[in-house]
Amino acid sequence: MKSDNPITRNANNFDFIKILFAWLVIVSHSYVLLGNQGCDWLCEATHHYINFSYFGVKGFITISGYLIYKSLNRSPNFIDYLWKRVLRIYPALIIVLVLSVGLAYLIYKPTNNYFNFNKEAIEYVLNNLSLYHNQWRIHGVFDSLPNTAINGSLWTMGFEFFFYLVLMILYPVRKYTLLSQGILLLTILLLLVGNVFFIDDLRISPFRLRVDFIFELGLFFMIGAFFATINWNLMQYKKQIAMIAGIITIAIIYIQPNPIWLCFTWPYLVLYIGQGSSKFSNWIHTNLEDPSYGIYLYAFPVQQSIIYFFHPSVTLLLWTSTIIAFAFGILSWKFVEKKTLQFKDLFRSLQIVQTHKDF
């Protein structure tokens, strides 16, 4: 759940709603990690039909598709595009994995053979850095908890990077708007059909990604990318369309068909709201900027640690983990992500230097 964040960024609602989506995941996890079957307030109200994390994750992936396509469109070459993607994902991910292994040392029993004999501690970092070989646990850590994963939120990383790679297919035709839109619409149609007739637990090798999740997450990602090809400033009746989309979203939740049909309304609502602005979003943009990725990365191990040490109620877990995860997210953005993004134009600059040399 990352975006292309240049050092100079335009103020809009995207920073705010990405933080909101990260918090929705925290809300749902506050229930599931305590063994309550993941049934948060929305889940209870809809009789287990849908929960807050569904909207959070789908909102994240929609924004990602929208912003990553714009990044692809601006990139002068493949290397520049991929470098930005790696730079956005890996620095914060490396830090959270290393810190998680350090935290696990405090919990692991016995501690005297944690690094010497337990290869899982080292493999935890290396496997999760691969993005496609997630390792959820280290035996001896969180064994007594309802969910033994150290960071169960990492499952989306591999899917998102996979979509980054797939989107590169459009690089040669990115300047031809109608052709790009046609390819994206065909892809969206195929993914929609795949969601209706998916094969559960079938995996794509060598990525080891479940096909049904590729259909589901990919659908929202590609819809976001499609909306990036549209000039929103020229679009008429945007507000009216948003109102209709909101009504249809409520109707879908009430009628409860396959939740995948929310792909026709939720992405538009997310991007419509994201492109607006408010005093609150301007304050977040100025003071907090973009801590959502860090919040998402740290929330799960923070919640597991609180459960392990303090055995809290759902309410206590929700608000304490919110405060701590938000603090980690802000620190991650300011001291890791934002610092490394200073190097985002490294390959663009190298290309310019080479061009000057050629002349």
PLY file of the C-alpha trace (Angstrom):
ply
format ascii 1.0
element vertex 359
property float x
property float y
property float z
element edge 358
property int vertex1
property int vertex2
end_header
0.00 0.00 0.00
2.50 2.66 -1.21
2.48 5.59 -3.54
4.95 7.61 -5.52
5.77 10.38 -3.07
8.09 12.99 -4.49
9.72 15.33 -2.02
7.50 18.17 -3.30
3.94 16.88 -3.20
0.57 18.40 -3.99
-1.89 18.80 -1.13
-5.02 16.67 -1.49
-7.06 14.16 0.48
-4.95 11.13 -0.46
-2.68 11.40 2.58
-5.70 11.51 4.88
-7.69 8.68 3.34
-4.63 6.40 3.18
-4.16 6.96 6.91
-7.86 6.21 7.37
-7.55 2.98 5.38
-4.56 1.90 7.48
-6.64 2.52 10.59
-9.56 0.47 9.23
-7.17 -2.50 8.98
-6.16 -1.90 12.61
-9.83 -1.92 13.62
-10.53 -5.28 11.97
-7.29 -6.84 13.25
-8.17 -5.77 16.80
-10.94 -8.33 16.65
-9.38 -11.15 14.66
-6.12 -11.16 16.64
-8.07 -11.65 19.87
-9.80 -14.67 18.39
-13.09 -12.93 17.59
-13.22 -14.23 13.99
-12.40 -10.79 12.60
-15.91 -9.51 13.23
-15.60 -5.77 13.76
-18.46 -3.25 14.03
-19.24 -3.33 10.32
-19.00 -7.12 10.25
-21.53 -7.37 13.08
-23.88 -4.87 11.45
-23.79 -6.74 8.12
-24.02 -10.20 9.71
-20.47 -11.22 8.70
-20.89 -9.99 5.12
-18.04 -7.48 5.05
-15.61 -5.79 7.44
-13.65 -2.55 7.63
-10.39 -4.07 6.44
-12.04 -5.00 3.12
-12.63 -1.32 2.40
-9.21 -0.39 3.75
-7.23 -2.86 1.64
-9.30 -2.29 -1.51
-8.98 1.46 -1.04
-5.21 1.18 -0.65
-4.82 -0.96 -3.76
-7.04 1.36 -5.81
-4.95 4.41 -4.87
-1.81 2.41 -5.59
-2.98 1.54 -9.11
-3.90 5.18 -9.73
-0.61 6.67 -8.52
1.66 3.95 -9.85
0.27 4.33 -13.37
1.00 8.05 -13.14
4.53 7.18 -12.03
4.90 4.82 -14.98
3.71 7.56 -17.30
6.34 9.97 -15.97
9.25 7.53 -15.90
11.84 7.99 -18.67
12.82 4.28 -18.63
12.10 0.92 -17.02
14.98 1.21 -14.57
13.75 4.55 -13.24
10.26 3.12 -12.75
11.44 -0.05 -10.99
13.95 1.87 -8.86
11.17 4.08 -7.50
9.07 1.04 -6.71
11.92 -0.72 -4.89
12.87 2.48 -3.06
9.30 2.96 -1.90
8.82 -0.58 -0.64
12.09 -1.89 0.74
13.69 0.65 3.14
10.71 0.71 5.51
10.13 -3.02 5.06
13.74 -3.86 5.96
13.54 -1.79 9.15
10.25 -3.30 10.33
11.53 -6.84 9.70
14.76 -6.23 11.61
12.91 -4.62 14.50
10.41 -7.50 14.53
13.25 -10.01 14.82
14.68 -7.96 17.69
11.30 -7.92 19.42
10.95 -11.65 18.88
14.22 -12.14 20.79
12.55 -10.68 23.90
9.71 -13.17 23.60
11.50 -16.30 22.36
12.08 -19.06 24.87
14.83 -19.98 25.54
16.68 -16.85 24.38
20.18 -18.34 24.50
19.81 -20.18 21.18
17.69 -17.61 19.33
20.29 -16.68 16.72
22.65 -19.64 17.06
20.27 -22.52 16.45
17.00 -21.03 15.28
17.46 -20.36 11.56
13.89 -19.10 11.42
14.98 -15.79 12.95
17.27 -15.02 10.01
15.01 -16.67 7.45
12.13 -14.51 8.65
13.88 -11.42 7.33
15.19 -12.97 4.12
11.98 -14.77 3.17
9.78 -11.74 3.71
12.18 -9.53 1.78
11.59 -11.81 -1.21
7.90 -10.68 -1.10
6.86 -14.04 -2.56
7.87 -16.41 0.23
6.14 -14.95 3.25
7.16 -16.41 6.58
4.54 -15.64 9.17
6.07 -16.98 12.33
9.15 -17.95 14.29
8.44 -20.99 16.44
8.70 -19.99 20.06
7.31 -16.50 19.40
3.63 -15.71 20.02
2.93 -19.47 20.28
0.30 -18.92 22.97
-1.71 -16.33 21.01
-4.84 -17.04 18.93
-2.87 -15.94 15.85
0.84 -16.84 15.87
1.90 -14.62 12.96
4.42 -11.87 13.67
3.20 -9.66 10.82
0.21 -10.96 8.93
-0.15 -7.73 6.96
2.83 -8.53 4.74
0.75 -10.78 2.48
-0.29 -7.83 0.28
3.31 -6.80 -0.54
3.94 -9.56 -3.06
0.66 -8.97 -4.86
1.27 -5.25 -5.12
4.78 -5.63 -6.52
3.45 -8.24 -8.96
0.96 -5.65 -10.23
3.81 -3.15 -10.59
5.54 -5.61 -12.91
2.38 -6.39 -14.89
1.71 -2.69 -15.38
5.07 -2.37 -17.15
3.42 -4.01 -20.17
1.79 -0.64 -20.82
5.08 1.28 -20.78
5.62 1.23 -24.59
2.08 2.52 -25.24
1.64 4.75 -22.18
1.52 7.92 -24.30
-1.33 6.53 -26.42
-4.26 7.15 -24.09
-6.98 5.32 -26.03
-4.81 2.25 -26.56
-3.82 2.18 -22.88
-7.45 2.55 -21.85
-8.48 -0.28 -24.16
-5.86 -2.63 -22.75
-6.78 -1.71 -19.18
-10.51 -2.18 -19.83
-9.88 -5.59 -21.36
-7.73 -6.54 -18.37
-10.42 -5.32 -15.98
-13.04 -7.39 -17.81
-10.88 -10.53 -17.65
-10.20 -9.99 -13.94
-13.90 -9.48 -13.28
-14.69 -12.76 -15.04
-11.92 -14.40 -13.04
-13.49 -13.20 -9.80
-16.75 -14.89 -10.75
-15.14 -18.17 -11.85
-11.91 -18.17 -9.82
-10.06 -21.31 -8.76
-9.42 -21.14 -5.02
-5.86 -21.64 -3.74
-4.32 -22.14 -7.20
-0.92 -20.40 -7.24
1.15 -18.81 -9.98
4.75 -20.03 -10.10
7.36 -18.65 -9.51
5.49 -15.87 -7.69
3.53 -18.30 -5.47
0.56 -15.96 -5.50
-2.99 -17.21 -5.17
-4.88 -16.71 -8.40
-8.13 -15.73 -6.66
-6.34 -12.94 -4.81
-4.71 -11.79 -8.06
-8.18 -11.53 -9.60
-9.60 -9.72 -6.57
-6.81 -7.26 -5.74
-5.75 -6.89 -9.37
-9.25 -5.79 -10.32
-9.15 -2.81 -7.95
-5.52 -2.02 -8.87
-6.27 -1.94 -12.60
-9.44 0.11 -12.11
-7.30 2.62 -10.24
-4.81 2.59 -13.11
-7.63 3.11 -15.63
-8.87 6.17 -13.74
-5.32 7.55 -13.94
-5.70 7.73 -17.74
-8.72 10.03 -17.43
-8.49 13.80 -17.22
-10.62 14.40 -14.14
-10.64 18.16 -14.75
-12.62 17.59 -17.95
-15.02 15.07 -16.43
-18.57 16.38 -15.96
-20.98 15.56 -13.16
-18.24 14.14 -10.91
-20.15 15.01 -7.73
-23.40 13.53 -9.01
-21.62 10.32 -10.04
-20.06 10.12 -6.56
-23.50 10.47 -4.95
-24.89 7.69 -7.13
-21.85 5.51 -6.38
-22.37 6.08 -2.66
-26.02 5.04 -2.86
-25.16 1.92 -4.88
-22.42 1.03 -2.37
-24.91 1.17 0.48
-27.39 -0.88 -1.58
-24.75 -3.56 -2.27
-23.94 -3.82 1.44
-27.66 -4.10 2.22
-28.49 -6.67 -0.49
-25.22 -8.57 0.07
-24.31 -10.04 -3.34
-20.69 -11.00 -4.07
-18.65 -8.10 -2.53
-16.59 -7.93 -5.72
-19.38 -5.85 -7.29
-18.18 -2.99 -5.10
-15.46 -2.58 -7.74
-18.00 -0.53 -9.72
-18.42 2.07 -6.96
-15.70 1.98 -4.29
-12.70 2.87 -6.53
-14.52 5.90 -7.94
-15.50 7.11 -4.47
-11.94 6.67 -3.20
-10.36 8.58 -6.07
-13.05 11.27 -6.15
-12.55 12.00 -2.44
-8.78 11.66 -2.75
-8.51 14.41 -5.34
-10.39 16.88 -3.17
-8.97 18.88 -0.31
-9.94 20.22 3.10
-8.37 22.12 5.97
-7.85 18.88 7.86
-6.20 17.14 4.91
-4.01 20.20 4.36
-2.92 20.02 8.00
-2.06 16.33 7.61
-0.19 17.07 4.39
1.83 19.81 6.07
2.53 18.13 9.42
2.29 14.35 9.01
2.68 13.99 5.23
2.42 10.28 4.30
2.85 7.86 7.25
0.22 5.36 6.02
2.66 2.73 4.74
4.55 2.71 8.03
1.31 2.53 9.99
0.25 -0.46 7.92
3.62 -2.21 8.37
3.92 -1.73 12.13
0.33 -2.14 13.28
0.21 -5.95 13.20
3.38 -6.67 15.26
2.42 -3.84 17.63
-0.99 -5.41 18.20
0.49 -8.87 18.69
2.96 -7.50 21.25
0.21 -5.72 23.20
-1.85 -8.90 23.26
1.14 -10.98 24.39
2.25 -8.73 27.21
-1.01 -7.17 28.44
-3.99 -9.39 27.39
-6.16 -6.34 26.61
-9.82 -5.97 25.75
-10.75 -5.17 22.15
-11.25 -1.49 22.96
-7.94 -1.16 24.78
-6.11 -3.02 22.02
-7.66 -0.84 19.33
-6.74 2.51 20.82
-3.33 1.65 22.26
-2.25 -0.02 19.00
-3.60 2.95 17.05
-1.48 5.40 19.03
1.68 3.28 18.91
1.32 2.25 15.24
0.68 5.85 14.23
3.81 6.93 16.14
5.90 4.28 14.38
4.37 5.22 11.03
5.22 8.89 11.46
8.79 8.05 12.50
9.12 5.63 9.59
8.03 8.29 7.10
10.17 11.10 8.49
13.38 9.17 9.15
13.32 6.28 6.68
10.92 6.65 3.75
11.23 10.39 3.16
15.02 10.26 3.56
15.43 7.48 1.02
13.07 9.15 -1.45
15.75 11.79 -1.88
17.40 9.23 -4.17
14.28 8.57 -6.26
15.68 10.36 -9.32
19.04 8.59 -9.20
18.63 6.82 -12.53
16.96 9.80 -14.16
20.03 11.89 -13.20
22.41 9.22 -14.42
20.62 9.22 -17.77
21.06 12.99 -18.04
24.77 12.71 -17.22
25.20 10.05 -19.89
23.36 12.21 -22.43
25.72 15.09 -21.75
28.68 12.79 -22.18
27.39 11.61 -25.51
27.32 15.18 -26.73
0 1
1 2
2 3
3 4
4 5
5 6
6 7
7 8
8 9
9 10
10 11
11 12
12 13
13 14
14 15
15 16
16 17
17 18
18 19
19 20
20 21
21 22
22 23
23 24
24 25
25 26
26 27
27 28
28 29
29 30
30 31
31 32
32 33
33 34
34 35
35 36
36 37
37 38
38 39
39 40
40 41
41 42
42 43
43 44
44 45
45 46
46 47
47 48
48 49
49 50
50 51
51 52
52 53
53 54
54 55
55 56
56 57
57 58
58 59
59 60
60 61
61 62
62 63
63 64
64 65
65 66
66 67
67 68
68 69
69 70
70 71
71 72
72 73
73 74
74 75
75 76
76 77
77 78
78 79
79 80
80 81
81 82
82 83
83 84
84 85
85 86
86 87
87 88
88 89
89 90
90 91
91 92
92 93
93 94
94 95
95 96
96 97
97 98
98 99
99 100
100 101
101 102
102 103
103 104
104 105
105 106
106 107
107 108
108 109
109 110
110 111
111 112
112 113
113 114
114 115
115 116
116 117
117 118
118 119
119 120
120 121
121 122
122 123
123 124
124 125
125 126
126 127
127 128
128 129
129 130
130 131
131 132
132 133
133 134
134 135
135 136
136 137
137 138
138 139
139 140
140 141
141 142
142 143
143 144
144 145
145 146
146 147
147 148
148 149
149 150
150 151
151 152
152 153
153 154
154 155
155 156
156 157
157 158
158 159
159 160
160 161
161 162
162 163
163 164
164 165
165 166
166 167
167 168
168 169
169 170
170 171
171 172
172 173
173 174
174 175
175 176
176 177
177 178
178 179
179 180
180 181
181 182
182 183
183 184
184 185
185 186
186 187
187 188
188 189
189 190
190 191
191 192
192 193
193 194
194 195
195 196
196 197
197 198
198 199
199 200
200 201
201 202
202 203
203 204
204 205
205 206
206 207
207 208
208 209
209 210
210 211
211 212
212 213
213 214
214 215
215 216
216 217
217 218
218 219
219 220
220 221
221 222
222 223
223 224
224 225
225 226
226 227
227 228
228 229
229 230
230 231
231 232
232 233
233 234
234 235
235 236
236 237
237 238
238 239
239 240
240 241
241 242
242 243
243 244
244 245
245 246
246 247
247 248
248 249
249 250
250 251
251 252
252 253
253 254
254 255
255 256
256 257
257 258
258 259
259 260
260 261
261 262
262 263
263 264
264 265
265 266
266 267
267 268
268 269
269 270
270 271
271 272
272 273
273 274
274 275
275 276
276 277
277 278
278 279
279 280
280 281
281 282
282 283
283 284
284 285
285 286
286 287
287 288
288 289
289 290
290 291
291 292
292 293
293 294
294 295
295 296
296 297
297 298
298 299
299 300
300 301
301 302
302 303
303 304
304 305
305 306
306 307
307 308
308 309
309 310
310 311
311 312
312 313
313 314
314 315
315 316
316 317
317 318
318 319
319 320
320 321
321 322
322 323
323 324
324 325
325 326
326 327
327 328
328 329
329 330
330 331
331 332
332 333
333 334
334 335
335 336
336 337
337 338
338 339
339 340
340 341
341 342
342 343
343 344
344 345
345 346
346 347
347 348
348 349
349 350
350 351
351 352
352 353
353 354
354 355
355 356
356 357
357 358
